[in-house]
């Protein structure tokens, strides 16, 4: 038997009808859907490469859009947390510093993934025909699959803990679910 009292209490702090919260959920779900659909469309049609005059220019342009969308997602996430109540039991030093450590670990995974893959490797260059010489097997890819996705999820988890935000924890779960679906779609 599962005791759902803690989950019910946590949801008591989350207003899922709040417009900022809805915007955060939509932006979280939209981002991986957008880049996967556009990348597959490019792979099948080469339309972006033709419009931009080269695969590299098209890849860099898509990357710019992805970066802007990620900024929007992070802003929506933060605003949704700020508009919702905090959980008093999470407002303590050890939770704050745990969140900071989780955020640092996530940042390490994201940055090291970017350095290992390079710009075009990070931003879907393979869909544009820009292939790497070999599969990347160095850190952090030798530690876990999809370290950029899980690093990003860890950053959001750490941010939610640092803000003692049940809404942030809920939104982090949405991030994890979105990335899990993206991994299934990409695989």
C-alpha positions as CSV (number, residue, x, y, z in Angstrom):
1,X,0.0,0.0,0.0
2,X,1.2,3.5,-0.9
3,X,0.9,6.4,1.5
4,X,-0.1,9.3,-0.7
5,X,-0.4,11.9,2.1
6,X,3.0,13.5,1.4
7,X,2.1,13.8,-2.3
8,X,-1.3,15.3,-1.5
9,X,0.3,17.8,0.9
10,X,2.9,18.7,-1.8
11,X,0.1,19.3,-4.4
12,X,-1.6,21.5,-1.9
13,X,1.2,24.0,-2.6
14,X,0.9,23.8,-6.4
15,X,-1.7,25.8,-8.3
16,X,-1.8,24.0,-11.6
17,X,-4.3,26.6,-12.9
18,X,-1.9,29.5,-12.5
19,X,-1.1,31.0,-15.9
20,X,2.6,31.2,-15.1
21,X,2.6,27.5,-14.1
22,X,0.8,26.5,-17.3
23,X,3.2,28.6,-19.4
24,X,6.1,26.8,-17.7
25,X,4.6,23.3,-18.4
26,X,4.0,24.3,-22.0
27,X,7.5,25.7,-22.6
28,X,9.0,22.6,-21.0
29,X,7.1,20.2,-23.2
30,X,7.4,22.3,-26.3
31,X,11.2,22.6,-26.5
32,X,12.3,19.0,-27.1
33,X,9.3,18.5,-29.3
34,X,10.2,21.5,-31.4
35,X,13.9,20.6,-31.9
36,X,13.2,17.0,-32.6
37,X,10.5,17.8,-35.2
38,X,12.6,20.5,-36.9
39,X,15.7,18.3,-36.9
40,X,13.9,15.3,-38.4
41,X,12.2,17.6,-41.0
42,X,15.6,19.0,-41.9
43,X,17.1,15.5,-42.2
44,X,14.3,14.4,-44.6
45,X,14.1,17.6,-46.7
46,X,17.3,19.6,-46.3
47,X,15.0,22.6,-46.5
48,X,16.8,24.7,-43.8
49,X,20.2,24.0,-45.4
50,X,18.9,25.3,-48.7
51,X,17.3,28.4,-47.1
52,X,20.4,29.3,-45.2
53,X,22.8,28.3,-47.9
54,X,24.7,25.6,-46.0
55,X,24.1,22.9,-43.4
56,X,26.4,24.8,-40.9
57,X,24.5,28.1,-41.3
58,X,21.2,26.2,-40.8
59,X,22.5,24.3,-37.8
60,X,23.7,27.5,-36.2
61,X,20.4,29.2,-36.9
62,X,18.4,26.4,-35.3
63,X,20.8,26.5,-32.3
64,X,20.1,30.2,-31.8
65,X,16.4,29.4,-31.8
66,X,16.9,26.5,-29.3
67,X,19.0,28.8,-27.0
68,X,16.3,31.5,-27.0
69,X,13.6,28.9,-26.3
70,X,15.7,27.5,-23.5
71,X,15.9,31.0,-22.0
72,X,12.2,31.4,-22.3
73,X,11.7,28.0,-20.6
74,X,14.0,28.9,-17.7
75,X,12.3,32.2,-17.3
76,X,8.9,30.6,-17.2
77,X,10.1,28.0,-14.7
78,X,11.5,30.6,-12.4
79,X,8.4,32.9,-12.6
80,X,6.2,29.9,-11.9
81,X,8.2,29.1,-8.8
82,X,8.1,32.7,-7.6
83,X,4.3,32.9,-8.1
84,X,3.6,29.8,-5.9
85,X,4.0,29.2,-2.2
86,X,7.2,27.8,-0.7
87,X,7.3,24.7,1.5
88,X,8.6,25.7,4.9
89,X,10.1,22.3,5.6
90,X,12.4,22.9,2.6
91,X,13.5,26.3,3.8
92,X,16.7,25.3,5.6
93,X,20.4,25.5,5.0
94,X,21.0,21.8,4.2
95,X,18.3,21.7,1.5
96,X,19.6,25.0,0.0
97,X,23.1,23.7,-0.2
98,X,22.0,20.3,-1.4
99,X,20.2,22.1,-4.2
100,X,23.3,24.1,-4.9
101,X,25.4,20.9,-5.1
102,X,22.8,19.2,-7.4
103,X,22.8,22.3,-9.6
104,X,26.6,22.3,-9.8
105,X,26.6,18.6,-10.7
106,X,24.0,19.3,-13.4
107,X,26.0,22.2,-14.8
108,X,29.1,20.0,-14.9
109,X,27.2,17.4,-16.9
110,X,25.8,20.0,-19.3
111,X,29.1,21.9,-19.8
112,X,31.2,18.8,-20.2
113,X,28.7,17.4,-22.7
114,X,28.9,20.5,-24.7
115,X,32.7,20.5,-24.6
116,X,32.8,16.8,-25.7
117,X,30.3,17.2,-28.5
118,X,31.2,20.7,-29.7
119,X,28.7,23.2,-31.0
120,X,27.2,21.3,-33.9
121,X,27.3,18.0,-32.1
122,X,25.3,19.6,-29.3
123,X,22.8,21.3,-31.6
124,X,21.7,18.4,-33.8
125,X,24.4,18.7,-36.5
126,X,24.0,15.1,-37.4
127,X,20.5,15.9,-38.7
128,X,22.2,18.5,-41.0
129,X,24.7,16.0,-42.2
130,X,27.5,17.4,-40.0
131,X,28.9,14.2,-38.5
132,X,31.5,13.7,-35.9
133,X,34.5,11.5,-36.7
134,X,33.7,9.0,-34.0
135,X,31.2,8.4,-31.2
136,X,31.9,10.4,-28.1
137,X,32.8,8.0,-25.2
138,X,34.7,10.4,-22.9
139,X,33.3,12.0,-19.8
140,X,30.4,12.4,-19.1
141,X,29.2,10.0,-21.8
142,X,31.2,7.2,-20.1
143,X,29.2,7.8,-16.9
144,X,25.7,8.0,-18.2
145,X,23.6,8.2,-21.4
146,X,22.2,11.6,-22.3
147,X,24.2,13.6,-19.8
148,X,23.0,16.9,-21.2
149,X,19.4,16.0,-20.6
150,X,20.0,14.7,-17.1
151,X,22.4,17.5,-16.3
152,X,19.7,20.0,-17.3
153,X,17.1,18.2,-15.2
154,X,19.5,18.3,-12.2
155,X,19.9,22.1,-12.7
156,X,16.2,22.5,-12.5
157,X,15.9,20.2,-9.5
158,X,18.7,22.1,-7.7
159,X,17.0,25.4,-8.5
160,X,13.7,24.2,-7.2
161,X,15.3,23.0,-3.9
162,X,17.2,26.3,-3.5
163,X,13.8,28.1,-3.8
164,X,12.0,25.6,-1.5
165,X,9.4,25.3,-4.3
166,X,6.9,22.5,-4.6
167,X,5.9,23.9,-7.9
168,X,9.5,23.8,-9.0
169,X,9.8,20.2,-7.9
170,X,6.6,19.4,-9.9
171,X,8.0,21.3,-13.0
172,X,11.3,19.4,-12.6
173,X,9.3,16.2,-13.0
174,X,7.8,17.6,-16.1
175,X,11.3,18.3,-17.4
176,X,12.4,14.7,-16.7
177,X,9.3,13.3,-18.4
178,X,9.8,15.5,-21.4
179,X,13.4,14.4,-21.8
180,X,12.5,10.8,-21.3
181,X,10.0,11.1,-24.1
182,X,12.6,12.9,-26.2
183,X,15.2,10.1,-25.6
184,X,12.6,7.5,-26.7
185,X,11.8,9.6,-29.8
186,X,15.5,10.2,-30.7
187,X,16.5,6.6,-30.1
